[in-house]
Amino acid sequence: MKLRIGQGYDIHPLKEGRPMILGGVSFDTPYGLDGHSDADALTHAICDSLLGAAGLEDIGHQFPNTDPRYKDIDSQELLREVVSKLGEKGFTIENIDATVVAEKPKIGSRIEEMKRRLSLSANISEEQIGIKATTNEELGAIGRGEGIAAYASCLIQKKPTSTWS
């Protein structure tokens, strides 16, 4: 059995009039995360952790913000593509653990919904996903409510290959 660990990080600024999507879940807010895609920082951090564990190039190389195909794309589509790339290399996901750092919105009551959405996109069970929420204690840009960051770690396993003697 071959295990590999990956880590990912993403941050996006908040902007009035943009949709707020975290972990594939929409929040009813007058502001959202700004970016080329839907700017789902949580899902992007998860994608980068998985790509890194598999030794693949990061999300910016896989889905460049210069490519119009990815303009406003649902990041769950990106996660499904990343999981497909892992499968092609013979990897399965053992678990994902993530932390969202935000002053607003409060996400604690929506974590189970995020886990459900992410588990469907990653083709794993909800029990294989951990999501935590914290603030930045009013320090820095995130603490001033100017953006949201997310960290993710994952463990993937190389599927055993059978060889005939």
Contacts in CASP RR format, 6 or more apart in sequence:
PFRMAT RR
TARGET T0000
AUTHOR 0000-0000-0000
METHOD contacts of the structure
MODEL  1
MKLRIGQGYDIHPLKEGRPMILGGVSFDTPYGLDGHSDADALTHAICDSL
LGAAGLEDIGHQFPNTDPRYKDIDSQELLREVVSKLGEKGFTIENIDATV
VAEKPKIGSRIEEMKRRLSLSANISEEQIGIKATTNEELGAIGRGEGIAA
YASCLIQKKPTSTWS
1 157 0 8 1.000
1 158 0 8 1.000
1 160 0 8 1.000
2 157 0 8 1.000
2 158 0 8 1.000
3 94 0 8 1.000
3 155 0 8 1.000
3 156 0 8 1.000
3 157 0 8 1.000
3 158 0 8 1.000
4 53 0 8 1.000
4 54 0 8 1.000
4 55 0 8 1.000
4 91 0 8 1.000
4 155 0 8 1.000
4 156 0 8 1.000
4 157 0 8 1.000
4 158 0 8 1.000
5 53 0 8 1.000
5 153 0 8 1.000
5 154 0 8 1.000
5 155 0 8 1.000
6 49 0 8 1.000
6 50 0 8 1.000
6 52 0 8 1.000
6 53 0 8 1.000
6 153 0 8 1.000
6 154 0 8 1.000
6 155 0 8 1.000
6 156 0 8 1.000
7 48 0 8 1.000
7 49 0 8 1.000
7 52 0 8 1.000
7 151 0 8 1.000
7 152 0 8 1.000
7 153 0 8 1.000
7 154 0 8 1.000
8 45 0 8 1.000
8 46 0 8 1.000
8 48 0 8 1.000
8 49 0 8 1.000
8 52 0 8 1.000
8 151 0 8 1.000
8 152 0 8 1.000
8 153 0 8 1.000
9 45 0 8 1.000
9 48 0 8 1.000
9 149 0 8 1.000
9 150 0 8 1.000
9 151 0 8 1.000
9 152 0 8 1.000
10 41 0 8 1.000
10 42 0 8 1.000
10 44 0 8 1.000
10 45 0 8 1.000
10 48 0 8 1.000
10 59 0 8 1.000
10 149 0 8 1.000
10 150 0 8 1.000
11 41 0 8 1.000
11 142 0 8 1.000
11 147 0 8 1.000
11 148 0 8 1.000
11 149 0 8 1.000
11 150 0 8 1.000
12 33 0 8 1.000
12 34 0 8 1.000
12 35 0 8 1.000
12 39 0 8 1.000
12 41 0 8 1.000
12 147 0 8 1.000
12 148 0 8 1.000
13 33 0 8 1.000
13 34 0 8 1.000
13 141 0 8 1.000
13 146 0 8 1.000
13 147 0 8 1.000
14 31 0 8 1.000
14 32 0 8 1.000
14 33 0 8 1.000
14 34 0 8 1.000
14 145 0 8 1.000
14 146 0 8 1.000
14 147 0 8 1.000
14 148 0 8 1.000
15 31 0 8 1.000
15 32 0 8 1.000
15 33 0 8 1.000
15 34 0 8 1.000
16 30 0 8 1.000
16 31 0 8 1.000
16 32 0 8 1.000
17 30 0 8 1.000
17 31 0 8 1.000
17 32 0 8 1.000
18 31 0 8 1.000
18 32 0 8 1.000
18 33 0 8 1.000
18 34 0 8 1.000
18 35 0 8 1.000
18 39 0 8 1.000
19 26 0 8 1.000
19 32 0 8 1.000
19 38 0 8 1.000
20 26 0 8 1.000
20 27 0 8 1.000
20 28 0 8 1.000
20 29 0 8 1.000
20 31 0 8 1.000
20 32 0 8 1.000
20 33 0 8 1.000
20 105 0 8 1.000
21 27 0 8 1.000
21 32 0 8 1.000
21 33 0 8 1.000
21 38 0 8 1.000
21 39 0 8 1.000
21 40 0 8 1.000
21 75 0 8 1.000
22 33 0 8 1.000
22 40 0 8 1.000
22 41 0 8 1.000
22 42 0 8 1.000
22 43 0 8 1.000
22 100 0 8 1.000
22 107 0 8 1.000
22 110 0 8 1.000
22 114 0 8 1.000
22 148 0 8 1.000
22 150 0 8 1.000
23 40 0 8 1.000
23 42 0 8 1.000
23 43 0 8 1.000
23 75 0 8 1.000
23 76 0 8 1.000
23 114 0 8 1.000
23 117 0 8 1.000
23 118 0 8 1.000
23 131 0 8 1.000
24 40 0 8 1.000
24 42 0 8 1.000
24 43 0 8 1.000
24 74 0 8 1.000
24 75 0 8 1.000
24 76 0 8 1.000
24 114 0 8 1.000
24 117 0 8 1.000
24 118 0 8 1.000
24 121 0 8 1.000
25 110 0 8 1.000
25 113 0 8 1.000
25 114 0 8 1.000
25 117 0 8 1.000
27 105 0 8 1.000
27 107 0 8 1.000
27 110 0 8 1.000
29 104 0 8 1.000
29 105 0 8 1.000
32 39 0 8 1.000
33 39 0 8 1.000
33 40 0 8 1.000
33 41 0 8 1.000
33 147 0 8 1.000
33 148 0 8 1.000
35 65 0 8 1.000
36 65 0 8 1.000
36 70 0 8 1.000
36 71 0 8 1.000
36 72 0 8 1.000
37 44 0 8 1.000
37 63 0 8 1.000
37 65 0 8 1.000
37 70 0 8 1.000
37 71 0 8 1.000
37 72 0 8 1.000
37 73 0 8 1.000
37 74 0 8 1.000
37 75 0 8 1.000
37 78 0 8 1.000
38 72 0 8 1.000
38 73 0 8 1.000
38 74 0 8 1.000
38 75 0 8 1.000
39 75 0 8 1.000
40 75 0 8 1.000
40 76 0 8 1.000
41 100 0 8 1.000
41 148 0 8 1.000
41 149 0 8 1.000
41 150 0 8 1.000
42 98 0 8 1.000
42 100 0 8 1.000
42 114 0 8 1.000
42 131 0 8 1.000
42 150 0 8 1.000
42 152 0 8 1.000
43 75 0 8 1.000
43 76 0 8 1.000
43 78 0 8 1.000
43 79 0 8 1.000
43 118 0 8 1.000
43 121 0 8 1.000
44 59 0 8 1.000
44 75 0 8 1.000
44 78 0 8 1.000
44 150 0 8 1.000
45 98 0 8 1.000
45 150 0 8 1.000
45 151 0 8 1.000
45 152 0 8 1.000
46 79 0 8 1.000
46 96 0 8 1.000
46 98 0 8 1.000
46 118 0 8 1.000
46 122 0 8 1.000
46 150 0 8 1.000
46 152 0 8 1.000
46 154 0 8 1.000
47 59 0 8 1.000
47 62 0 8 1.000
47 75 0 8 1.000
47 78 0 8 1.000
47 79 0 8 1.000
47 82 0 8 1.000
48 58 0 8 1.000
48 59 0 8 1.000
48 152 0 8 1.000
49 96 0 8 1.000
49 152 0 8 1.000
49 153 0 8 1.000
49 154 0 8 1.000
50 82 0 8 1.000
50 83 0 8 1.000
50 86 0 8 1.000
50 93 0 8 1.000
50 96 0 8 1.000
50 154 0 8 1.000
50 156 0 8 1.000
51 57 0 8 1.000
51 58 0 8 1.000
51 59 0 8 1.000
51 62 0 8 1.000
51 82 0 8 1.000
51 85 0 8 1.000
52 58 0 8 1.000
53 91 0 8 1.000
53 154 0 8 1.000
53 155 0 8 1.000
53 156 0 8 1.000
54 85 0 8 1.000
54 86 0 8 1.000
54 89 0 8 1.000
54 91 0 8 1.000
54 156 0 8 1.000
56 62 0 8 1.000
56 85 0 8 1.000
56 89 0 8 1.000
59 78 0 8 1.000
59 82 0 8 1.000
62 78 0 8 1.000
62 81 0 8 1.000
62 82 0 8 1.000
62 85 0 8 1.000
63 70 0 8 1.000
63 73 0 8 1.000
63 78 0 8 1.000
63 81 0 8 1.000
64 70 0 8 1.000
70 78 0 8 1.000
76 117 0 8 1.000
76 118 0 8 1.000
76 120 0 8 1.000
76 121 0 8 1.000
79 118 0 8 1.000
79 121 0 8 1.000
79 122 0 8 1.000
80 121 0 8 1.000
80 122 0 8 1.000
80 123 0 8 1.000
83 93 0 8 1.000
83 121 0 8 1.000
83 122 0 8 1.000
83 123 0 8 1.000
86 92 0 8 1.000
86 93 0 8 1.000
86 156 0 8 1.000
90 158 0 8 1.000
90 159 0 8 1.000
91 156 0 8 1.000
91 157 0 8 1.000
91 158 0 8 1.000
91 159 0 8 1.000
92 156 0 8 1.000
92 157 0 8 1.000
92 159 0 8 1.000
93 122 0 8 1.000
93 123 0 8 1.000
93 124 0 8 1.000
93 128 0 8 1.000
93 154 0 8 1.000
93 155 0 8 1.000
93 156 0 8 1.000
94 128 0 8 1.000
94 154 0 8 1.000
94 155 0 8 1.000
94 156 0 8 1.000
94 157 0 8 1.000
95 124 0 8 1.000
95 128 0 8 1.000
95 129 0 8 1.000
95 130 0 8 1.000
95 154 0 8 1.000
95 155 0 8 1.000
96 118 0 8 1.000
96 122 0 8 1.000
96 124 0 8 1.000
96 128 0 8 1.000
96 129 0 8 1.000
96 130 0 8 1.000
96 152 0 8 1.000
96 153 0 8 1.000
96 154 0 8 1.000
97 129 0 8 1.000
97 130 0 8 1.000
97 131 0 8 1.000
97 132 0 8 1.000
97 152 0 8 1.000
97 153 0 8 1.000
97 154 0 8 1.000
98 129 0 8 1.000
98 130 0 8 1.000
98 131 0 8 1.000
98 132 0 8 1.000
98 150 0 8 1.000
98 151 0 8 1.000
98 152 0 8 1.000
98 153 0 8 1.000
99 131 0 8 1.000
99 132 0 8 1.000
99 133 0 8 1.000
99 134 0 8 1.000
99 150 0 8 1.000
99 151 0 8 1.000
99 152 0 8 1.000
100 107 0 8 1.000
100 131 0 8 1.000
100 132 0 8 1.000
100 133 0 8 1.000
100 134 0 8 1.000
100 148 0 8 1.000
100 149 0 8 1.000
100 150 0 8 1.000
101 134 0 8 1.000
101 135 0 8 1.000
101 136 0 8 1.000
101 142 0 8 1.000
101 148 0 8 1.000
101 149 0 8 1.000
101 150 0 8 1.000
101 151 0 8 1.000
102 133 0 8 1.000
102 135 0 8 1.000
102 136 0 8 1.000
102 142 0 8 1.000
102 145 0 8 1.000
102 147 0 8 1.000
102 148 0 8 1.000
102 149 0 8 1.000
103 135 0 8 1.000
103 136 0 8 1.000
103 138 0 8 1.000
103 142 0 8 1.000
103 143 0 8 1.000
103 144 0 8 1.000
103 145 0 8 1.000
104 145 0 8 1.000
106 133 0 8 1.000
107 114 0 8 1.000
107 133 0 8 1.000
108 133 0 8 1.000
111 131 0 8 1.000
111 133 0 8 1.000
112 126 0 8 1.000
114 131 0 8 1.000
115 126 0 8 1.000
115 129 0 8 1.000
115 130 0 8 1.000
115 131 0 8 1.000
116 126 0 8 1.000
118 129 0 8 1.000
118 131 0 8 1.000
119 125 0 8 1.000
119 126 0 8 1.000
119 128 0 8 1.000
119 129 0 8 1.000
122 129 0 8 1.000
135 143 0 8 1.000
136 142 0 8 1.000
136 143 0 8 1.000
137 143 0 8 1.000
138 144 0 8 1.000
141 147 0 8 1.000
142 148 0 8 1.000
142 149 0 8 1.000
END
